[in-house]
Amino acid sequence: MAVILDKVHSAISFEVKHMMVSKAKGQFKDFDIDFSGSFDELENASVKATIKVDSIDTNNGDRDNHLKSGDFFDAETHPEIVFVSKSIKKVSDSEYDVTGDLTIRGTTNEETFRVDYNGTAKDPMQGKTIAGADFNGTIDREKYGLTWNAALETGGVLVGKDVKIHGGLEFVVE
């Protein structure tokens, strides 16, 4: 059984506090998820996510270029963000905690993401089985060397340290 990410129906996005009063949002447009195992026994499955840093899109080209620079991701030296699961624990009927090693900018830390498994369905157009899941988590960007910031006159900083990560994933089971 092969499990293939349907990139057309999948997304990975993020948000971070901006100027202490609002949120800057963005997404990564180029990523892949390798899923090994069975959707019937998710606790025994494994996941590897690979995100291309150059695909960052915040709807602002100047900000995207700054995020790709050495001040943040240093995309030239560290072109990928990688997450490799170490354990999957069932929390409720459809929720799982997926813990693994997240590597950003050459630094690896253990992180846990909450996954809401949406189940499977039969695609009426192609007759294939489709599986879907949503995930959420928060990471401290400073633990990965993403420490650039600027102080504000009114107190606080330009960019918050906590980054919320969201995703919706759809897989084709062949």
N, C-alpha and C positions, 0 to 999 in steps of 0.2 A: 504494500500500500504506500503510495507516494502522497505527500501532503505539500501543496504548493501555495505560496502566498499569492492572493489575488491583489496585486498592487493598485488596480483601478478602484477597488472597494476598501482600501486600507489607508490609514493616515496616522502620523505621529506628530503631535504638536506640543507646545510648551508655553508657559507664561511666567513672568517674573515682575516683581514690583518695579515701577518706574517713578522716580522722584518722590517716593513714599506715599503717593496719592492715587496712582493708577496702575495699570498692568500693561507691559509690552508683551505682545503675543507673536508667535511664529510657528513654523513647521519645518520639518525636514522632508524634502520631496523625493529623495532617493534612499531607499533602505530595503533590507531583505530580512526575513525571519525564517530560520531553519527550525522546523518542528519535527521532533522524532518521538514516536510513541503512538498511543491510541487516545482518541478523545473520550473513550469509555473508561480509561484509567489514567486520568491526567496526573495523578500523584507520581506515576512512574515515567512520565514523559520528560523531555528536555527541550530547551529552547535556546537558540543563539540568534541574537539580533545584531545586525551590522548596519550602521547609519553612515552615510557619506556626509561629512561636515560641509563640503562645498555646496550641498543642496539646501542649505539653510535659507529660509525665506521669511522675512518679517514685514514684507510690503514696503521696505525702505532699503534701496540699494546701498546707500552709504552705511547704514547700520549693519547690513549683512556683511559688507566688506570689513567693517571694524570687528565683527564677531569672528570672522575667519582669520583675522590678523593675530600676531603674537600677543596682543593684549588679552585675547580670550582663547579661542580654540587652537590657534596656530595650525591651521589646516594644511599648510605646506609640509610641516614636519609630522603632524598627526592627522592624517586624512580621514580616519574612521573613529567612530564611537562604537564600542562593542559591549554587549551584555551577554553573559553565559550563565544559564541557570545552574544552581547547585541543588535546590530542593523546591518541591511544589507541595504545599500543604492545603488540604481542604478546610475552609473556614465555615461554609454553609452549603446549602444545596447547589448554588451556582458560583460561589466565591472561593477564590484560591489566593494564597500568598505565595508569590514566586520570588525566591531569594536567589541571588547570584552575584557574580563579579561584574561590576560596571567599570569599563576603562574609558577614560576621557583624558586626552592630552598626555597619554603615557602613564597616568596614575590610575590604579585600580583600588576600588573600595567595594565592600559588600553592601548591596542595597536590596530592599524588598518592595515589590510592586503588587498592588491588589488587582487581581484579574477577575472580571465578571464573565464567566463562560456562558454564552448565549445559546449554546446547543448547535444542532445540525438541522439542515433542511435539504430537500431535493430541489435542484434547480430545474424549473419547468421548461427552460429553453434547451438545456444540454443534457438533462437527466443525471447530472453528477451531484454528489453529496457536497454540501457547503457547510463549513463550520465557522462560527464567529465568536469573537471575544473583545471586550473592552478592558483597558488597563489604566491605572492611575498610580501616581507616586510623587513624592517630593524629595529632591536631593539638595544638598548644600553645595553650591557651585565652587565655593572656596576650597573644599576638600580635594578638588581636582585641579587646583592651580589657576582657576578662573577668578582672579582676585582684583582685576582692574576695577576702579571705581572713582567717583569724584564726590567731594563733600558739597552739600547744598548750603547756601546762605542761611536758609531758614532752619537748618539742622537736618540731620539724617544724611543719606547718600543717594546718588543718582540711580543705582541698580541694587535691588535687593539680593540677598544671598541665597534665599530659598527659591528653587525653580520647580514649578509644578509641571509634571509630564503626563500627557494623556495620549491614548491611542485607541483606535478601533481597527481590528484586524479581521480579515476574511480569508479563509483557506478553502482550496478546492481539494477534495480527497479523491484520489484516482486509484 
